[in-house]
Amino acid sequence: MDTPFYKNGLKFECQRCSACCRHDPGYVYLSALDFIRLRSFLGLDFAEFFNKFIRMVDVGSGYAVSLKEKSNYDCIMWSPNGCSVYEARPVQCSTYPFWNSIIESAGSWAMEALECPGINKGELISQKTILEKVNKRRNDSLLIVSYDVNLESLDEDTLLGRERILANTPDPFETAQ
């Protein structure tokens, strides 16, 4: 296996510019835990949260659950003060810019730096921490709904079924030790 270009770490410090949250079309895909955390943070029931904040995106193997965008392509959770759900933001957001596509090469890192003023600024993030973020995102299974499910009748049990939640929830006693 090749040694990654970031073996000595990378500098990153969020500048709170919201460039990654605004102006360009994109998707913020959610896992079951993201969905539950956001819904709880906002204090909404399933139907209200789903109808106000969620869109279904055809990803070729089913429909992925994603946050909606405003008409100007801002994330639905963005406000003039920044992310309105920052404390409960999805793993996709909390692990940026340490995504495989961005850290695959020095060139891809440099290209992302053209869009993100926090890249190459601030404290040095160790290779270990970078890989932890990559693995956190990799292990955060996206919510995908099968094509045979009627989206108009989608409910909490169908989307978040007990087996799906249990399969993606770490044992709290295991992490506490």
C-alpha positions in Angstrom: 0.0 0.0 0.0 1.3 3.4 -0.9 2.1 5.9 1.8 -0.5 8.7 1.7 0.7 12.2 0.9 -0.7 13.3 4.3 1.5 10.9 6.3 2.8 13.9 8.2 -0.7 15.4 8.6 -2.6 18.2 7.0 -3.5 21.7 8.2 -7.2 22.5 8.4 -9.2 25.0 10.5 -12.7 25.8 9.6 -13.1 29.5 8.8 -16.9 29.4 9.2 -17.3 30.8 5.7 -20.1 28.4 4.9 -18.7 27.8 1.4 -19.3 24.1 1.8 -22.9 24.7 2.8 -24.1 27.2 0.2 -24.4 28.3 -3.4 -23.7 25.0 -5.2 -26.0 22.1 -5.7 -25.2 18.9 -3.8 -26.4 16.3 -1.4 -26.0 15.8 2.4 -26.8 12.1 2.8 -28.0 10.9 6.1 -27.5 7.7 8.1 -30.1 6.4 10.5 -28.1 8.0 13.4 -27.9 11.3 11.6 -31.6 11.3 10.9 -32.4 10.5 14.6 -29.9 13.0 15.9 -31.2 15.8 13.7 -34.9 15.1 14.4 -34.3 14.9 18.1 -32.2 18.1 18.1 -35.0 20.0 16.3 -37.7 18.4 18.5 -39.8 17.3 15.6 -41.9 14.1 15.0 -41.0 11.9 12.1 -43.5 13.2 9.6 -42.8 16.9 10.3 -39.0 16.4 10.1 -39.3 14.3 6.9 -41.6 16.6 5.1 -39.8 19.8 6.0 -36.2 18.7 5.6 -35.8 15.5 3.6 -35.6 14.6 -0.1 -35.1 11.2 -1.6 -32.3 10.9 -4.2 -32.1 8.1 -6.7 -28.6 6.7 -6.3 -28.9 3.7 -8.7 -29.5 1.1 -5.9 -32.5 2.8 -4.3 -33.4 6.1 -2.8 -30.9 7.8 -0.4 -32.1 10.1 2.3 -30.7 13.6 1.9 -31.3 17.0 3.3 -33.2 19.4 1.1 -31.7 22.5 -0.4 -33.1 26.0 -0.6 -33.8 27.4 -4.1 -30.4 29.1 -4.1 -28.7 25.8 -3.3 -28.0 26.6 0.3 -28.4 23.7 2.7 -31.8 23.7 4.3 -30.0 23.9 7.7 -28.0 27.0 6.8 -29.0 30.3 8.4 -27.4 33.7 8.4 -25.5 32.7 11.5 -24.2 29.5 9.9 -25.3 25.9 10.5 -28.4 26.0 12.6 -27.8 22.4 13.7 -24.1 22.5 14.1 -24.0 20.5 17.3 -26.0 17.7 15.6 -24.7 18.0 12.0 -24.5 14.9 9.9 -21.3 12.9 9.8 -20.8 13.9 6.2 -20.5 17.5 7.4 -18.4 16.9 10.5 -15.8 14.9 8.6 -15.2 17.4 5.8 -12.6 17.9 4.2 -11.3 14.5 5.2 -13.2 12.6 2.5 -11.6 10.0 0.3 -12.1 12.0 -2.8 -10.4 15.0 -1.3 -7.5 13.3 0.4 -6.7 10.8 -2.4 -3.9 12.9 -3.7 -2.0 16.2 -3.1 -3.6 17.4 -6.3 -7.2 16.8 -5.1 -6.4 18.4 -1.7 -5.0 21.5 -3.6 -8.1 21.6 -5.8 -10.4 21.6 -2.8 -8.3 24.4 -1.2 -9.4 26.6 -4.1 -12.9 26.3 -2.7 -12.2 26.0 1.0 -10.2 28.8 2.8 -9.7 26.6 5.9 -7.6 24.0 4.0 -3.8 24.5 4.7 -4.6 26.9 7.6 -4.6 26.4 11.4 -3.5 23.4 13.3 -1.8 20.3 11.9 -4.3 17.4 11.8 -2.4 14.1 12.3 -2.7 11.2 9.9 -4.3 9.2 12.7 -7.0 11.7 13.1 -7.6 12.0 9.4 -8.0 8.2 9.1 -10.4 8.3 12.1 -12.5 10.8 10.2 -12.4 8.7 7.0 -13.4 5.6 8.9 -16.2 7.4 10.7 -17.7 8.4 7.4 -17.1 5.0 5.9 -18.8 3.2 8.8 -21.8 5.6 8.9 -24.1 3.6 6.6 -26.4 5.8 4.5 -30.1 5.4 4.7 -31.1 3.8 1.4 -34.8 2.9 0.7 -35.4 0.1 -1.8 -37.2 0.9 -5.1 -40.0 -1.4 -4.1 -41.0 0.8 -1.2 -43.8 3.3 -1.8 -42.3 6.6 -0.9 -45.7 8.2 -0.4 -46.4 5.8 2.5 -42.9 5.8 4.0 -43.0 5.8 7.7 -40.6 5.7 10.6 -40.7 1.9 10.9 -40.0 1.4 7.2 -37.2 4.0 7.1 -35.5 3.4 10.5 -36.7 -0.1 11.4 -35.4 -1.5 14.7 -32.9 -3.9 13.0 -31.4 -1.1 11.0 -30.9 1.1 14.0 -29.5 -1.7 16.1 -27.1 -2.7 13.4 -25.7 0.8 13.2 -25.6 1.7 16.9 -22.4 1.2 18.8 -22.7 -0.6 22.1 -22.5 2.2 24.7 -20.8 -0.1 27.2 -18.1 -1.1 24.7 -17.1 2.6 24.1 -17.3 3.6 27.7 -14.5 1.2 28.8 
